[in-house]
Amino acid sequence: MGSKAARKIPKVLVEYLEDKHGEEFADWYVKQANRGKRQVTAERQQMSAEVGKTGAYHEGHFRGAEDIDPKLGGGPTTGLTMRPEIAEVNIAHKEMPRIDYDAMVQAGVPQNWVTDVYETVLESEGLGVIGSYDTTAALDMDAGMDPGQAQAQTDRRRQLRAQGVEVVGPETKVEFEPFKGKIQSNPDVSFPDFAGGLETERAIEKQQIAARRSNRFKKGVTKVAKGVARFVPGSLDDVALGTGFGGIAAGAAFVTGGDPAQAFGDVVSDVATSELQVGELFDESQDFGEALKQSREQNARPLMDRLDEGALGDAGRAIKRGGRLSFEFGGVKLTLPEYGYSELLGFN
């Protein structure tokens, strides 16, 4: 699917417009860009409904949002740069251009966000590019029609529509409200690094995705650990259980880019303190090694000593016997000590 951050109006663009043309103009552009995109969305939803299949058409870009120019960044995702596209075709070409770059320029398709801003101004004042593609032209080009021919046919269809002639085929007519007032311009504002700004926003997006995945896995592990803990006698053994499952959560957090120490501490605390009313066992600010050290201190005596003395009851006998419990979680098969589950059921 690609990056959602790359498909949103870049923060670096909004900040540039605020500094260059004022906050009022920046707000106007954001509203008009979103308005145009909604119009294309509505059209492709209607086209999908007409063929009886949700998602049959996508909002197909001409230049991909992640087709990055080193200076100007990727292609915009607005009403001026997208037309409905058959879903399978859209997925197949991914971030590759829908048509030749030169053909986009000749038809007035903005290649970057800055150009989209000023084309939106012109369109709102009725001064848009003559010969821009309608939806029928976009679909025809997907099927192999030459862009020049598609452009000429678009122009012909629009002439017929203006004369009241009903023309078969969808027409994308994106409309904008003109900016009220005079557009100011600050000459001292330098051109921003759009590519760098986009990369920063994508990095933040990746961190947020990693955090969500880590939290989902951590909650699942905690739920499983608490379920197992119900069959384990003794509150100190909940600490031992929490330590084991905490290690699983920490490993998953490390792989997905999360915080291992936080994941470990959360799981151990949630499991161990379900019976012990002593507050949080671990401070999330601790590093992983310190958290492990503290978990061991919760067990005042060596585990094997307690096993030899039978201090852990059924769980201790199960651990010495080497019993294992296997289950699947999130598509991953986990095998852990069963901690007396079979003893509880009378199997051993």
Secondary structure, 3 states (H helix, E strand, C coil): CCCCHHHCCCHHHHHHHHHHHCHHHHHHHHHHHHHHHHHHHHHHHHHHHHCCCCCCEEEEECCCCCCCECCCECCCCCCCCEEEEEHHHHHHHCCCCCCCHHHHHHCCCCCCHHHHHHHHHHHHCCCCCCCCCCHHHHHHHHCCCCHHHHHHHHHHHHHHHHCCCCCCCCCCCCCCCCCCCCCCCCCCCCCCCHHHHHHHHHHHHHHHHHHHHHHHHHHHHHHHHHHHHCCCCCHHHHHHHHHHHHHHHHHHHHHHCCCHHHHHHHHHHHHHCCCCCCCCCCCCCCCHHHHHHHHHHHCCCCHHHHHHCCCCHHHHHHHHHCCEEEEEECCEEEEEECCCHHHHCCCC
